[in-house]
Amino acid sequence: MQMWQKCLGALTALSLIACSAQTPVSHHRNRHADSKPGVFDFYVLSLSWSPEFCHGHPQSPECMGRHLGFVVHGLWPQFVDGYPENCSAAPGPSNPESMTDIMPDAGLVEHEWSRHGTCSGLDADSYFKLVRQAFNSVRIPPSLAAPQRAFSMTPDQVKDEFVKANPGLRSQNLAVNCGNNYLTGVSVCLTKSLEPADCGSLRSCRANNIRIPPVR
């Protein structure tokens, strides 16, 4: 083998390693290529911890003096072993701004409809009505509603706080999300009728302790 071929092979391998290191691993794995509207097993209500998001995205609309805690990232149709996405080209919500009290960026509202909402089998306005209903069905624990100072918890303690605040929930209905040992969000698994569902193989944070930055 010529030297330039060896070098090219080495560069390609290094590039693949670098890309793998920089690509975040989704907590809902295995996209399904044959996604069809309405064909899925359960929903994931993804709640994002705004203070941590805003640490890295200070110019985002949700970070401009809003002082938010948990906000809705999305309501995601999910399979036991993966998830559908981009199921149709159906038109989006008639008024994306109407959701910005719980999803504080109209651009996110539109993105979530295209990628996830189109897989729900609902029209856009009905889907976002369900998103709001799902969010309202989950009580944010007092300890995590609007903390004014940073503190730490284990992922299981975060789950326990949600279970205490929501008697209908169990640990298996929740997944805690983190990045670099900081809380990034909590996922609540729900049936199509918004009853608690088993999260199955959904990944949860494996850190021993996670830092929880305060509401800013």
C-alpha positions as CSV (number, residue, x, y, z in Angstrom):
1,M,0.0,0.0,0.0
2,Q,1.3,3.4,-0.9
3,M,2.1,6.0,1.8
4,W,-0.7,8.4,0.7
5,Q,-3.3,5.6,1.0
6,K,-2.1,4.8,4.5
7,C,-2.3,8.4,5.5
8,L,-5.8,8.7,4.0
9,G,-7.0,5.7,5.9
10,A,-5.6,7.1,9.1
11,L,-7.2,10.5,8.6
12,T,-10.6,8.8,7.8
13,A,-10.4,6.7,11.0
14,L,-9.6,9.8,13.1
15,S,-12.4,11.8,11.5
16,L,-14.9,9.0,12.4
17,I,-13.7,9.0,16.0
18,A,-14.0,12.8,16.2
19,C,-17.5,12.8,14.8
20,S,-18.6,10.0,17.2
21,A,-17.2,12.0,20.1
22,Q,-19.0,15.2,19.1
23,T,-22.4,13.6,18.3
24,P,-24.7,13.4,21.3
25,V,-26.4,10.1,22.0
26,S,-30.2,10.4,22.0
27,H,-32.0,8.9,24.9
28,H,-34.6,7.6,22.5
29,R,-32.6,5.4,20.2
30,N,-33.2,3.7,16.8
31,R,-35.1,5.9,14.4
32,H,-37.6,3.9,12.3
33,A,-37.3,4.5,8.6
34,D,-40.9,3.5,7.9
35,S,-42.5,6.1,10.2
36,K,-46.3,6.4,9.7
37,P,-48.7,8.9,11.4
38,G,-50.4,7.4,14.5
39,V,-48.3,4.2,14.6
40,F,-46.3,4.2,17.9
41,D,-46.4,2.7,21.4
42,F,-46.4,5.6,23.8
43,Y,-45.5,9.3,24.3
44,V,-42.5,10.9,25.9
45,L,-43.2,14.3,27.5
46,S,-39.7,15.8,27.3
47,L,-39.2,18.6,30.0
48,S,-36.1,20.7,29.5
49,W,-34.3,22.3,32.4
50,S,-34.2,25.9,31.1
51,P,-31.4,27.2,33.4
52,E,-28.9,24.7,32.0
53,F,-30.1,25.2,28.4
54,C,-29.7,29.0,28.8
55,H,-26.1,28.6,30.1
56,G,-25.1,27.5,26.6
57,H,-27.7,29.4,24.6
58,P,-28.1,32.9,26.3
59,Q,-29.5,34.5,23.1
60,S,-32.4,32.0,22.7
61,P,-35.9,33.5,23.1
62,E,-36.5,31.4,26.2
63,C,-33.4,32.9,27.9
64,M,-34.2,36.6,27.4
65,G,-35.3,37.6,31.0
66,R,-37.8,34.8,31.3
67,H,-36.4,33.1,34.5
68,L,-37.9,29.7,33.7
69,G,-37.4,26.3,35.2
70,F,-38.9,23.2,33.5
71,V,-40.3,23.9,30.0
72,V,-41.7,21.6,27.4
73,H,-39.2,20.5,24.8
74,G,-41.7,18.2,23.1
75,L,-44.3,15.4,23.3
76,W,-42.6,12.6,21.3
77,P,-44.3,9.5,19.9
78,Q,-42.1,6.6,20.8
79,F,-41.7,2.9,20.1
80,V,-40.5,0.4,22.7
81,D,-37.3,0.1,20.7
82,G,-37.0,3.4,19.0
83,Y,-39.0,6.3,17.6
84,P,-40.7,7.7,14.4
85,E,-40.0,11.1,13.0
86,N,-41.0,13.4,10.1
87,C,-44.1,11.3,9.3
88,S,-45.8,13.7,7.0
89,A,-45.8,17.2,5.5
90,A,-49.1,18.1,7.2
91,P,-49.4,21.9,7.9
92,G,-48.3,23.2,11.3
93,P,-50.2,24.9,14.1
94,S,-52.4,27.9,13.2
95,N,-50.8,30.0,16.0
96,P,-47.4,28.8,17.2
97,E,-47.2,31.8,19.6
98,S,-50.1,30.4,21.6
99,M,-47.8,27.7,23.0
100,T,-44.9,29.9,24.0
101,D,-46.0,30.1,27.7
102,I,-44.9,26.4,28.0
103,M,-42.7,26.0,24.9
104,P,-41.0,29.4,25.0
105,D,-39.8,29.6,21.4
106,A,-42.2,29.6,18.4
107,G,-39.4,28.2,16.2
108,L,-39.2,25.2,18.6
109,V,-43.0,24.8,18.3
110,E,-42.8,24.5,14.6
111,H,-39.8,22.2,14.6
112,E,-41.4,19.9,17.1
113,W,-44.5,19.6,14.9
114,S,-42.5,18.7,11.8
115,R,-40.3,16.2,13.5
116,H,-42.5,14.6,16.1
117,G,-46.1,16.0,16.0
118,T,-46.6,14.7,12.5
119,C,-46.2,11.2,13.8
120,S,-49.0,11.5,16.4
121,G,-51.8,11.0,13.9
122,L,-53.4,14.2,15.0
123,D,-53.8,17.6,13.2
124,A,-51.4,20.2,14.5
125,D,-53.8,22.2,16.7
126,S,-55.1,19.0,18.3
127,Y,-51.6,17.8,18.9
128,F,-50.6,20.9,20.7
129,K,-53.7,20.8,22.7
130,L,-52.6,17.4,23.8
131,V,-49.1,18.8,24.5
132,R,-50.6,21.3,26.9
133,Q,-52.8,18.7,28.5
134,A,-49.8,16.4,29.1
135,F,-47.7,19.2,30.6
136,N,-50.6,20.2,32.9
137,S,-51.0,16.6,34.1
138,V,-47.5,16.6,35.6
139,R,-46.8,18.6,38.8
140,I,-43.3,20.0,39.1
141,P,-41.9,19.1,42.5
142,P,-41.6,22.2,44.8
143,S,-37.9,21.5,45.2
144,L,-37.4,21.8,41.5
145,A,-40.0,24.5,40.6
146,A,-37.8,27.6,41.0
147,P,-34.6,27.0,43.0
148,Q,-32.6,30.1,43.8
149,R,-29.3,28.4,44.4
150,A,-27.4,25.5,42.8
151,F,-27.5,22.1,44.4
152,S,-26.9,18.5,43.7
153,M,-29.1,15.3,43.6
154,T,-28.7,11.8,42.3
155,P,-30.8,10.9,39.3
156,D,-32.9,8.6,41.5
157,Q,-33.5,11.5,43.9
158,V,-34.8,13.6,41.1
159,K,-37.2,10.7,40.2
160,D,-38.2,10.4,43.8
161,E,-39.1,14.1,43.9
162,F,-41.4,13.7,40.8
163,V,-43.0,10.6,42.3
164,K,-43.7,12.4,45.6
165,A,-45.3,15.3,43.8
166,N,-47.3,13.0,41.4
167,P,-48.8,10.0,43.3
168,G,-49.8,8.4,40.0
169,L,-46.2,8.2,38.7
170,R,-43.6,5.5,39.5
171,S,-39.9,5.5,38.9
172,Q,-40.3,3.4,35.8
173,N,-42.4,6.2,34.2
174,L,-39.5,8.6,34.3
175,A,-36.0,9.1,32.8
176,V,-33.6,11.8,34.0
177,N,-31.4,13.5,31.4
178,C,-28.0,15.0,32.1
179,G,-25.0,16.4,30.3
180,N,-21.5,16.8,31.8
181,N,-23.1,15.9,35.2
182,Y,-25.7,18.8,35.0
183,L,-29.4,18.3,34.8
184,T,-30.7,18.9,31.3
185,G,-34.2,17.5,31.6
186,V,-36.7,14.9,32.7
187,S,-38.7,12.6,30.4
188,V,-42.2,11.4,31.5
189,C,-43.6,8.4,29.7
190,L,-47.3,8.5,28.9
191,T,-49.8,6.3,27.1
192,K,-51.7,7.8,24.2
193,S,-54.4,8.7,26.7
194,L,-51.8,10.4,28.9
195,E,-51.7,7.8,31.6
196,P,-48.3,6.9,33.1
197,A,-46.4,4.4,30.9
198,D,-43.3,2.3,31.4
199,C,-40.3,4.0,29.8
200,G,-38.8,0.6,28.9
201,S,-35.4,0.9,27.4
202,L,-35.3,4.7,27.5
203,R,-31.9,5.8,28.8
204,S,-31.6,7.7,32.1
205,C,-28.6,9.6,33.4
206,R,-25.9,7.4,34.8
207,A,-24.0,10.1,36.7
208,N,-23.6,9.5,40.5
209,N,-24.7,13.1,41.2
210,I,-26.0,15.8,39.0
211,R,-25.7,19.6,39.5
212,I,-28.9,21.6,39.2
213,P,-28.3,25.2,38.4
214,P,-30.8,27.8,39.8
215,V,-33.5,29.6,37.9
216,R,-31.8,32.7,36.5
